[in-house]
Amino acid sequence: MTVIAILKRNGRELLIRGLRNQSIAEVLCKELSDVLLSKDLSLNYYFEGELGPEGKGMIVRVIFNRELSSYEIVALEKLFNVMGIKLVSELPT
């Protein structure tokens, strides 16, 4: 199962699709919090999806209280690259 992260068009929402289990999702959320830790940025996590052999995997929806800066997006790209997750951005270039 391929894990894909999608940064939504408004820059305030990140979807991570295809996670196999909850423990992987928890580690990923902790890593995101550590990388994006900032006094003016808060992250809210929502877990969705179907686990198990018949499910399509877990989806983690991360909502930010503000739009991510270009530096934060670069940090996300590097984190996901190390973790083997493809980041797709819907933001205008």
Helices and strands as residue ranges (DSSP letters): E 4-7, E 13-19, H 22-35, E 43-50, E 57-64, H 70-83, E 86-89
